[in-house]
Every structure is written in C-alpha cells, then in structure tokens.
C-alpha cells in the first residue's frame, strides 16, 4: 500500500477570510505539484481531505492530475490538532493506495507514528503544497519512498497540467 501525504497549499490569513481558502500563491504551488505528478500516472483508491476549505481546494487540484477510483472524500479526524492514533486504524483498514490532503502538525505526526511508532519525534515537515509518498511492505513496516517540495518545480510546468 502507498500513502501520499499532501499538505494544503498556502492559505489566506484568517484576518482576510475566516474560511482560509488558498491564496493565489497557494493555488500556483499546488498546480505545479499536480502538473509534476500528472505524468507519473499515480492511481489511488481514494483522496481524503480534512474538509477545511484550503484542504478541499488542494485535493481538487491534485485530483485533476491523478486517477482516483472513488474520488474525493471529506474525512473527519484530519484537522491540524486531531489525535493521530484513531486515524492509524483507518489507514490500516484502507483497501488500496490513499492520498491524504491535510495540515500540520497532523500529517507530520502521522508520518512519525507510521515510521517510528512515536508521533512526538519530528521526522518530516512538509512545506505548503508538499507531498510525501510512503509505502507499507508485506510485514506492515512503513518507509518513505519520495518527497516533493513545490519550490523545486519550475513555474513553467503548470502549462503541462492541461495537456
């Protein structure tokens, strides 16, 4: 099983919009990531997001670049400060590859809990719009496969998303 952890793109501050949608910069960084992912031919069973506006918008952009059997789904328990341990059960029960679009510190704690069994040890800090791919082997152990930061992707790559 592969698990893709995606941090939402940069959001507007609460002072500007309390629903915190993606900023223009945030939209562009997620579009760059989507364009980069598209030629990889990623296929997941489902895309889960926290239900917060910025995560839902990020999930929609990413969904335009990958194949998802069941589409997008808002899932409770993925808010920034939600407990990770109940969500680990959901991951264990997933019947295929899943892409999670969420927030810090939740995603970072999830990665640490899966890899080390302790969510309190910092092993990952996704930048806004960043992606980490994890894989579970036959024995149930998790490892990182790759990570992607939108800042390393040239802006010109966005043009490929619509082709």
Long-range contacts (C-beta under 8 A, 24 or more apart in sequence): 1-94, 1-96, 1-97, 1-98, 1-135, 1-136, 2-44, 2-97, 2-133, 2-134, 2-135, 2-136, 2-145, 3-91, 3-94, 3-97, 3-98, 3-99, 3-100, 3-114, 3-133, 3-134, 3-135, 3-136, 3-142, 4-42, 4-44, 4-97, 4-98, 4-99, 4-100, 4-131, 4-132, 4-133, 4-134, 5-100, 5-102, 5-107, 5-110, 5-111, 5-124, 5-126, 5-131, 5-132, 5-133, 5-134, 6-33, 6-58, 6-59, 6-62, 6-99, 6-100, 6-101, 6-102, 6-126, 6-129, 6-130, 6-131, 7-101, 7-102, 7-103, 7-104, 7-107, 7-126, 7-127, 7-128, 7-129, 7-130, 7-131, 8-52, 8-54, 8-55, 8-57, 8-58, 8-101, 8-102, 8-103, 8-128, 8-129, 9-54, 9-57, 9-58, 9-61, 9-128, 9-129, 9-150, 10-128, 10-129, 11-53, 11-54, 11-128, 19-53, 20-52, 20-53, 20-54, 21-53, 21-54, 21-57, 22-53, 22-54, 22-57, 22-58, 26-54, 26-58, 26-128, 26-129, 27-57, 27-61, 28-155, 28-158, 29-128, 29-129, 29-150, 29-151, 30-57, 30-58, 30-61, 30-62, 30-129, 30-150, 31-61, 31-158, 31-161, 32-129, 32-150, 32-153, 32-154, 32-155, 32-157, 32-158, 33-62, 33-129, 33-130, 33-131, 33-148, 33-150, 33-153, 34-61, 34-62, 34-64, 34-65, 34-161, 35-65, 35-153, 35-157, 35-158, 35-159, 35-160, 35-161, 36-148, 36-153, 36-157, 37-62, 37-65, 37-66, 37-131, 37-148, 38-65, 38-66, 38-160, 38-161, 39-160, 41-67, 42-66, 42-67, 42-99, 43-67, 43-68, 43-69, 43-97, 44-68, 44-69, 44-96, 44-97, 44-98, 44-99, 45-69, 45-70, 45-94, 45-95, 45-96, 45-97, 45-98, 46-70, 46-71, 46-72, 46-73, 46-94, 46-96, 46-98, 46-99, 47-71, 47-72, 47-73, 47-98, 47-99, 47-101, 48-72, 48-73, 48-74, 48-75, 48-78, 48-98, 48-99, 48-100, 48-101, 49-73, 49-74, 49-75, 49-78, 49-100, 49-101, 49-102, 50-74, 50-75, 50-78, 50-79, 50-101, 50-102, 50-103, 50-106, 51-75, 51-76, 51-78, 52-79, 52-103, 55-101, 55-102, 55-103, 56-101, 58-101, 58-129, 59-99, 59-101, 62-99, 62-101, 64-161, 65-161, 66-99, 68-99, 69-96, 78-102, 78-103, 78-106, 79-103, 79-106, 80-104, 80-105, 80-106, 81-105, 81-106, 82-106, 84-109, 84-110, 84-113, 84-119, 85-113, 85-119, 88-113, 88-114, 107-132, 111-144, 114-142, 115-142, 115-143, 115-144, 127-151
